[in-house]
């Protein structure tokens, strides 16, 4: 539906933007994650 309404280029742009955001999120370990990891070990 979105591809039909907005076109492939717009949808592809938003999909790639979401992928970049997830890649950045996966690259960073937060202080909470570190602390939580030490609690469990």
Buried (B, 14 or more C-beta within 10 A) or exposed (E): EEEEEEEEEEBEEEEEEEEEEEEEEEEEEEEEEEEEEEEEE
